[in-house]
Amino acid sequence: MEKILNEIKYDLEFLRSHTLQPKWFKVLKVFVLLGVLIGYFFLFGLPATILFIATFVTLMLVVHLIYRKETKRYTTSWLDFVVEDGKGMKPKRIGKYYYPAIAVNTIISVIASQLLA
């Protein structure tokens, strides 16, 4: 259990420190996500919203873990994750594959929440 907590701390520190997205975007996406979830709740109700959240978080966790594994804990380049220097931890912006993965996961989550709720 301690190893898992240490890995979560490692990922959280990376999320706070990375330059993959501008700082303003890191803040903005929280409000966008909250707005989308509130809108989804008012449009489709609580069961569909909970199912949407559960599906989306699960799918994004899969994306996160794949990126984490393939980049060897964010130290090597893979797909659209490019490390600027050979020392790691200085990645450039991402997007070519990551953001379409978010879009696909969102669509899957909407479909799942509508069919199953």
Number of C-alpha atoms within 10 A of each C-alpha: 5 7 8 9 10 11 12 12 12 12 16 11 11 14 13 10 12 16 16 17 13 11 12 8 12 14 10 11 11 11 12 12 11 11 12 13 16 14 13 17 16 11 11 13 13 14 14 21 24 16 18 26 17 13 20 22 15 14 18 15 12 12 16 13 12 12 19 16 12 15 18 13 16 21 20 20 19 15 13 16 22 20 19 14 13 10 9 16 18 18 19 16 15 15 14 11 11 15 12 11 15 16 11 13 19 19 14 16 23 19 14 16 21 15 9 10 15
